[in-house]
Amino acid sequence: MMVLVVLTLGIQGTIIVSFDQNGQIEISLTRDEQQIILGECRGLDADLLRKISLTLNGRVYLTSVELGQLIESISHVLSRTKDITVDDLYVKLLTYFPDRVMESNEKETLTDSIGTITELINYNHTPNPELGDLSPYQASQLIDADWNEKDCPLRFNHDLTFAQVNQVVFFRNARRFLKLIRDNPKADMATDRGNLNRHYVKILLDQLEIDEDARNYVLKYNKVINEADVREIHVLKLVCSLAGLIINRGKRFVIPQQCQPLLTDDLAGELYYRLFEAYFKRFNLGYCDGFPEFEGIQATIGYILYRISVMADKRMKPSELFDLTILPAVREAISQAKLVIKDMGNLLAIRLLRHLEMFRLLDCEVQRKEFYYSMVSVGKSPLYDQFIRITF
């Protein structure tokens, strides 16, 4: 048995809301509306998304809870887009929700709600000086976008030449490591815990380009050398694993078939990109220093890369770069941590800038002292603009 409730709204005209015998609400969606939900509402419950994706005639039956979740999710989509189709879908879904529209005085509430959303949309698309004159929507695109998706405003050059990327020590070491695995397909390289065994750690310690002082320290203070004792080897293996370039299978490491061509000179640019993406998006940079996590710095790497891109040929102190690239909310989180550190530029240099320098994207002037070094100034390297492009 189907129950029909007729609703008359000044905004939408007449809407028929129908309920099946289980009290579920029948929603009618166009194909475009389905695509918006499936493409943009990624945080929705998997069962709800499956319901919407499997409907053939545009009709889907939802509980009031599911409809409420869908409305909330669409409201989040609205906050980051000006698409009138999304606006219309939001209003349409509101009319289906009985508790929101059954009473005549709810028309005013609905109108007020739409007005508030319009204000929010305008705010999210207005340039904000605190965001480097980007709108909140643009900043969120830089922060949230998947670097591998076509709509990402950060574009990376996957076609850099071998000569361009072979200047990067991390890239050269990665190729040596991967070729060692490729050339020894039947070798038992792994321990029971998935680390490189000591024999192959010793081979890599001899083959890789590692700072001589660091190498001597490892040899001097370790009677036996495990993977974790050589940070350069340990981090390299972690990043290659995160990039999907190696897989641990029992006692062996293997390179997936589809990744093996990346070791050719012709695909050097693609290998460089995959190492870069894994290093800055998947690997935890905080693992390499003694500071607290401060996830906000790495989590906003897309925005930081954009801000660095507008530096032109300027050189800056790390503290100036901190003011330029770190968002207000991240600064507030850092200040609340009450670190015993006076120069925030030092924090940025250690957490992020030295890693970008390792990929030869920054040119950093350092001042070396007996037990440490400090970063004096930072500028973009030629490789930065060759590799990273912004498409706003």
N, C-alpha and C positions, 0 to 999 in steps of 0.2 A: 504494500500500500504506500502511495506517495502523497505527502501533504504539501500543499502549496501555500505560501504566504506572499501576498502582493504588497510591495513597498512602493510608495510614491515619494520621490525626492526631487527637490528643485534642481539639484545639480545634475543628476543622472537620468531624470525622467522616471519611468516605471521599471522596476526590477522585480523579477519573480525569483524568490528564494525557495527552493524545494528541499524537502527532507525525506530520506528513505525511511523504511520501517525500523531501522536501527538508530534513527535520530541523527544520521550523518547529513551533512550539508552538500548539496550538489552544486559544484562550481563549474562554470563553462569557461574554457580558456581557448583563445585563438592559438594558432601555431607560433606566432611571434611572441605571445605572452608565455607560452611554455618554454621557448628558447631563452627568454629573459630569466625565468626562474632557474632553469637548469644551468645556465651559464654564469649567472651572477650570485645566486643564493647558495654559495658553496658551504655555508655553515649549517644548512638545514639537515635534519635527521635523514639518514640514508633511506629509511623506509618511506618517508614522505616524498623524497626526490624520486624514488622508484615508482610510486603511485603516479606521479605527474608524468614521468617519462614513458610509462607503459600505456597511457590512455590513447586510444585511436581516434575517438570522435570528439575530443576536446572536453569531455565531461569527466570530472573526477569527484569522488565522494570523500569528504574530509570531516573529521570530528571538529568540534569548536576549538579544542586545544590545538589541533594541527593548523586550522585556519588562523588562529591567533599567532602561532609561530611563523607562518608564512607572511602575515601582515607585518610583523616585527622585522623579518628579514628583508622584505621589500623596502621598509622605511630606511634601513641601513644602506641599501643600494641607492635610494633617493638622495642620501646625504652626500654622495660622491659623484652624482651625474646630473646633467641637465636634460636628459632624454625625456621628452614629453610622453613617450610610450610607457615609461616606468611610472611617471606621475599618474597617468590614466589608469594603469593597472592597480596602483595603490588605492585610488579612490574606488575603483570597481570592487576590490576585495573588501574594503570597509563596508560597502553596501550589502555584502553577503553575510556580514557578521550580525546576527540577530540582536544581541545585547547592545550593539552600538547604534542600531537604526530603528528599532521597533517603535519607540516613542517619537512623537512629532517634534518635541523640543530637541531631539538629537540632531536634527538638521543643522541647527546653529553650532552645535559642538563639532560636527563634521566640517562645517565651513571654517571654523576657527582652527581646526587641526590642519586643514589644507593650507590656510594662511601661514601657520607656524612653519610648516614644511617648506613653503615657498621662501620664507625668510632664511631658513637654514640653507636651502639650495643657493640662494644669492650670496650668503656669507661664504659658503664653501667654494665659490667660484670667483671670489674677489681677492685680488693680490693683497698680501699681508707683508708689511715691512719686516716683521719678526721672522718670517719664513723666507727671507731673501727675495721679497717681492713675488714669490710664488703664491698661488691660492692654496688653501688647505687641501683642496682636491688634488692639485698637482703634486704637493708634497707627499700626500698619502700614496699617490701613484708611484712615486720614486721609492717609497719605503716598502710598500706592500707587493708591488708587481713581481711576477715571476720573470727572472731575467731571460728565460728561454721562450717566453710568449711573445707573439708579434706585436701586441699592444703595449709592451713595456717601453716607456719613454727613454730608458737607457739602452743604447744600442752598442753592441760590442763587435769589433771587427774580427771575424773568425778566419779571415784570409791573410793575416799578417804573414810575411815571408819567413823562411827559416833564418835568414840573416838578421831580421828584426828581433826575433824572440830568442835566438841563440845567445844573445848578450846576457840573458838572465840565468844566473847560476842555478836557481831552483829548477828551472826548466831543464837545463843540462843534466843536473843530478837525477831528475825524474826519468829522463830518457835512459840514463845508465842503469837505473834501478829496474825499469820496465824491461829493458833489453836483457838484463841478467835473468829475469823470470822467463821471458820468451825463449831464450837460448838454452834454458835448462828445464824443459817441460816435465821431466820425470824426477826432478830433484826434490828431496824432502827438505824444504826450507823452513817449515813452520814448527813451532812448539805446540804442545797440547792446548795452550791458551791462545794460539793464533798469532804469536809474536814470531819475528824472524829468529832462527836459532843462531847460536854463537858463531858457528862456522861462516854463515853468510853475513852476519854483522861484521866480522873481521874482513871479509872480502870487500864489502861496501865501504868500510872505513878506509881501506886502501884506495878504492876507486873514486869515491866521491870527492868533490871540492868542498873541503871543510876548513874553516879557519884554523890556522896552524896552532894557535894558542889553545883553542878548544880541543883539538886532536891530542895535543901533548898532555892536557889536563886529564882527559879520559884514559890515556895510556898510563899516566903516572899514578892515578888513584883507584884504578880498578884492576884487580888481579885477573878476574874474568870479565868479559865485556858482553853485556846483554843489550838487547835493542833499546830498552829504556835508558841505558847509560849514555847513549849517543843521541842527543835531542834531534840533530839534523836528520838522522836515519828514522827515528821514531815518528817525527812529524811528517816526513816524506811518505812513509808507509800509510799513516792515517789519512792523509789528503788523497793519495792515490786510491785508497779504498773508498773514501767518501765520494770521489769522482766516478766511481764505478769502473775504474781502470784495472783493478785487480779484485779477485775473489779468493777467499780462503776456503780450500776444500781439503779438510783433514790435515795431512802433513804438507800439503802443497799449496802454492799460490799459482793462480792461473790468470791469464789475460783473456777476457771474453773475446770471442771471434770477431765481433763487430768493432772492437777497440784496437785490434792489432794494426790496421792500416794507419792509425794515428802516430805510429813510430816512423813513418816515412817523412822525408823532408817536405814533401808537397802538402802534408796536413799538419805541419808544425804549428800553424796559427790556431787550428782547432784544438790541438793538445794544450797549447798555452791557455786558451779560453777555459777549457774544462778544469785545468788545475786552478786557475784564478777563481772560477765560480765556486768550486769546492772549498777552496781556502777561505774565502771571505763570506760565503753564505752558509756553509755547512760545518766547517771546522770552528771550534771555539777559540778565538784569539786569546781569550783570558787564560787559556791553558799555558801560554808562553810567558806569563809574567806573574808577579806576586800581588797584583792589585785585586780587590774584590771584583765580582763578575761585571757589574755595570753593563748589563745587556743592551742598554739604550744606545751605546756607541756603535756596536756592531750591527744592531737591529736597524739602525738608520743609515747604514753604509751607502744606500742608493742616493739619499739626500746629500750626504757628505761628498760623494763623488761628483754630484752636480755642482755643488758649491766650489769645489776645487777646480772644476772645469772652467768657471768664469774668472779665474785668477789671471788669465792671459799670461803674460811673461813676468808677472810680479814675483818677488821673493818675499816671504813673510816669516816672522818668528812663529814657532809653534803655538805660543800663547795667542797671537793674532789669528792664527788659523783656527784655534779652538773657538774664539769668539765668532768667527765667520761660519763655521761648519756645524757646530753643536746646537741642536734645537733647545729652546727654553725649557721644555719639560725634562729633557735629559740633563741639562745643567742643574736643574732643581734637585733631581734625584742624586746627582753626584754631591751637591752641597750638603744634602741631608745625611750623607754617609759620614761626614766629618772626618775626612781623610787627613792624615798628617802629611800634607803636601801643599806647598804654597803656590807652585806654578802649575796651573791646569794644562799648560802646553806640554809639560813633561809627561803627564798622564796620556795625552793624545799621541805624543811621539812614541811612547812605549807600547800603548795598546793598538795603535793603528798605523801611524806614519811609517815606522820602520818596516812594517810588512809590505806596504805599498812600494817602499824603496827597494825591497828585496825583489819585487817583480819589475823593477826598473821603471816604474811609473812616476816616481818622484826623484828629484835630485836634492839630497839633504846634505847640508854642510854641518859637520860635527866637530866638536872640540874634545879631544881625547885627554883624559887624565890618568893617573896611575891605576885606579881601581874602577873607573867608569868613564863613560863619555856622555856628553850632552849635545842635543841637537840645537844648532844655532839658528839656522834658517832653512826654509823649505821652498822649493819651486817645482813646477811641472817639468817632467822630462819630455823630449820630443815624442817618445812612445805613448805618452798619455793621450794626446789628441789623435794619434794614429789608431789607438785601440778603442777609446771611449768617445761616443757621440751622444748628444742629448737631442731629442726630437720634439720638444715643445714648440 
